[in-house]
Amino acid sequence: MATVNPDDRLYSEEHEWALDNGDGTITMGITDHAQELLTDIVYVELPEVGKKVKQMEPVAVVESVKSVSDVYSPVSGDVAEVNDALEDQPELINEDPYGEGWIARITMDEPAELDRLMEAAAYTVMIEEEEDEEE
């Protein structure tokens, strides 16, 4: 069964989402598809507030019972806020990847970088094509 990816977000090929907050910042996290692939998340290494990040470079690390994965920043900018709740409850990413399981808020250097990300429909097609290739 395909997951519904919220239409109000943009998506990267590496399975991150970005929500434009309309104030020069985005909220980001990993997609429902990504958390399903990872299975049970046991630890999240959050970035430092104030850290400079570049689009599609690692910003955080998510550790699951299966693997350790980099989380890539959907935009370049400065980390404005991190979701401290993940330190005690990393499973929030599994339970609510588009809500309580957000990872960071980033003040964008170049809002035009959002144009390089996919809309929900294109992301859904990409996932379906990946799943077809695996079968």
C-alpha positions in Angstrom: 0.0 0.0 0.0 1.4 3.4 -1.0 1.7 6.0 1.7 0.0 9.4 1.3 2.7 12.1 1.1 1.3 15.4 2.2 0.9 17.8 -0.8 2.0 20.8 1.3 5.6 19.6 1.3 8.5 19.1 -1.2 10.6 16.0 -1.4 14.2 15.0 -2.1 15.4 11.9 -4.0 17.0 10.9 -0.7 13.6 10.7 1.0 13.6 14.0 3.0 10.7 16.4 3.1 10.7 20.1 3.4 7.7 22.3 4.5 8.0 26.0 3.6 6.9 27.9 6.7 6.4 31.0 4.6 8.9 33.1 6.8 12.2 32.2 5.1 12.4 28.9 7.0 11.6 25.3 6.3 10.8 22.4 8.6 12.4 19.2 7.5 12.3 15.5 8.3 12.4 12.1 6.6 9.5 10.7 4.7 7.2 7.9 5.8 8.7 5.7 3.1 12.2 6.4 4.6 11.2 5.5 8.1 9.5 2.3 6.8 12.8 1.3 5.1 14.8 2.0 8.3 12.3 0.2 10.6 12.5 1.0 14.3 14.5 4.2 14.9 16.5 4.0 18.1 18.6 7.2 18.0 18.8 10.5 16.2 21.9 12.7 16.0 20.5 16.2 15.7 22.5 19.1 14.2 23.7 22.0 16.3 21.5 25.1 16.2 23.4 27.7 14.2 25.1 25.0 12.0 25.6 26.1 8.4 24.2 23.4 6.0 24.4 23.0 2.3 21.6 21.5 0.1 21.9 17.7 -0.1 24.7 17.5 2.4 24.3 15.5 5.6 22.5 17.5 8.4 21.6 14.7 10.9 22.0 11.0 11.4 19.2 8.5 12.1 20.1 5.1 13.6 17.6 2.2 13.4 17.8 -1.4 14.5 18.9 -2.2 10.9 21.2 0.6 9.9 22.7 4.1 10.3 21.6 6.7 7.7 22.6 10.2 6.9 19.7 12.7 6.7 20.4 15.3 4.0 19.4 19.0 4.2 16.8 19.9 1.5 18.1 23.4 1.4 21.2 25.5 2.3 21.1 27.7 5.3 21.4 27.8 9.1 19.8 25.4 11.5 17.4 27.5 13.4 15.8 24.9 15.7 16.0 21.2 16.3 13.4 18.8 17.6 14.8 18.0 21.0 11.9 15.6 21.7 13.7 13.1 19.4 16.6 12.8 21.9 14.2 10.9 24.3 11.7 9.7 21.7 13.4 8.8 18.4 10.4 6.6 17.6 8.4 9.8 16.9 9.9 9.6 13.4 8.3 6.2 13.0 5.0 7.2 14.5 4.5 10.6 12.9 7.2 11.4 10.3 5.3 14.4 8.9 4.3 15.9 12.3 5.9 15.2 15.7 8.8 13.5 14.1 10.2 16.5 12.3 14.0 16.9 12.6 15.0 20.5 12.1 14.0 24.0 11.0 16.4 25.7 8.7 16.6 29.4 7.8 17.1 29.3 4.0 20.0 31.0 2.2 18.4 30.5 -1.2 14.7 29.9 -1.2 15.0 29.1 -5.0 16.6 25.8 -4.0 13.1 24.6 -3.2 12.6 24.4 -7.0 15.0 21.5 -7.1 12.8 19.4 -4.9 9.8 17.3 -6.0 6.2 17.8 -5.4 4.3 15.0 -3.6 3.0 13.4 -6.8 6.4 13.2 -8.4 7.9 11.8 -5.2 5.1 9.2 -5.0 5.9 8.1 -8.6 9.6 7.8 -7.7 8.8 5.5 -4.8 6.5 3.4 -6.8 9.2 3.0 -9.5 11.8 2.1 -6.9 9.4 -0.5 -5.5 8.7 -1.9 -9.0 12.5 -2.3 -9.6 12.9 -4.2 -6.3 10.2 -6.8 -7.2 
